[in-house]
């Protein structure tokens, strides 16, 4: 009986250690067994920058994790999983009020909003296109030329995901 309990306890401990192998932080190093040796997929982690990446589910949330090929150091993390929530309770599909100064548009890549208290940047769109709420309807705009944003007004912008890092 004692041996059975001990074996069950050891199995539980080692199973949990294996599940927690990925530390979702920029600069953390992925273990070699998580990084494929061949057929690496590439992901754009900044305008004109591609890095190898893996897709993993951590605590029930799907993530894209890009890393430096030589060091296996995590350089970029993103999720568009609808179950992900920030400490402020933001999630994919939420709308945030922003003005032009709070929106960073990287040509040919991502459009980002403010950083949340837990270190995630709101992903608002791609290739200078974001979705805003205007008169109760969702409208796609370019924040670089939108007249309301250029006039300094705030708009409700739809969150499409959450990111950490780049390049």
N, C-alpha and C positions, 0 to 999 in steps of 0.2 A: 504494500500500500504506500509506504513512504517513498519507495523507488518510483512508483507511478506518478506521484505528486511531484517529485523532484524532476523527472523527465518532462512532465507537462509544463512545469515552471520554466525550465531551460528552453524548451521549444518556444514558449511565449516570449521570453526575453530576446532570443535570437531572431525571431520573426519580426519583432518590433524594431530591432536594430537595423535589419535589412530594409524595412519600409522607410526609415528615416534617413536614407543615405544621401539624399539631395538636400543641401541647405540652400534655400532660395534667396541668396544674397549675391549681389555683384561682388566679384572678387573671390568667392568660394571656389574651390577646386573640385571638379567632378572626378569620381573614382574612374580608373582606367576601364573597369568592366562595364561602365555605363556608356562609354564612347565607342561607337563602331569603328573598326579598323579600315573597312572598305565601304564604298558606296555612300559616302557622307552626303547628306542633303545640305544645301546652303540656304541661308535666310538673310534678308537685307536688314542689317542692324543700324544702318545710317545711310544717308544718301550716297549711293555708289560704293557701299561697303558690304561685302558678303562674308558671313561666318558660318562654319558648320553648326548644326543644332540637333537637339534631340527633343522629342515630345514626350512628356511624362505627366502622369496624374499624381498629384501630391495632395493628401487629405481630401480626396474626391474632386479636386479642381484640375482641369487640363491646362498645361503650360507649354510654351515654346521656350527652350533654354538654349541660347547661343553661347558659344565658348571660343576661346583662343585655341587654335589647333595645336600649338606646341605645348602650352602650359595646362590646358584643360580648364583654365580659369573662366568662370562665368562672366560674360560681358553684357548680356542682354537677356531680359526675361519678359515675356508678355503672356497675357491671357485675355480671351474674349469669352470665357466661360460665364454663362448667365448665373451660375451659382456663387461666383466669387463676389465678396463684399469687402469694402474697405471699413476701417473703424468708424468712418462717418456714415456708413450704410449706403455708400454709392455702389452701384453695380451697372453692368452693361444694360443700356436702355434708359438709364437715369438722365435727367437734364440738369446741367449746371449753368448758373448765370455767370457770364464772363464778359469782359470788355476786350478790346483789341490788344492791349498790353499784356493780357493774361493768356493769350493764345500764341503758341510758337509753331509756325508753319515752315517745314523743311521741304523745299521744292523737290518733287519726285519721290517723296518718302512720306513721313508721318506728319500729322497735325496734333500737337499736344496741348493740354491745358495745365492747370495748376497741379502741384504735388499734394498728395493727401498727407494726413498726419502720420500714416504708417509707411510713407516713403514711396508710394506708387504715383506715377504721373498718369493723369487721365488721357487716354487715347481718344481723340475726337474725330479722326478721319485720316484719309490718305490723299496724297497728291493734290493738296490745297482744296480739298472738298470736305465740308462738314455739314451735318444736318442740324438745322435750327428749328425752333418752334415759333411760327409767326401766325398770328390770328387763328390759333388752334390747329394749324396744319404744319406738318413736317416738310421743310423746304431745304434743298441742298444749295449751299452757297460756297463762294471762295472768300475766306476771311481777309485775304490781301486786298480785295477790291470792294467788299460789301460796304455800302454807303452808311448803314447804321453803325457798323463797327468803326469806320473811318471817322464818324462824327463823335466818337467817344461813348456811344451808348452801350449798354449791356444787352446781351442776347442770351436766350436759353439754348445751349448747345448740347446735343445728344452724345453721351459717352458710348464709344464702341468697344472699349477695352481698357486695359491697364498695363503699363510698361515700367520697367526699371532699366536704367543703363542705356547704352548705345555703343556703336563702334566696337 
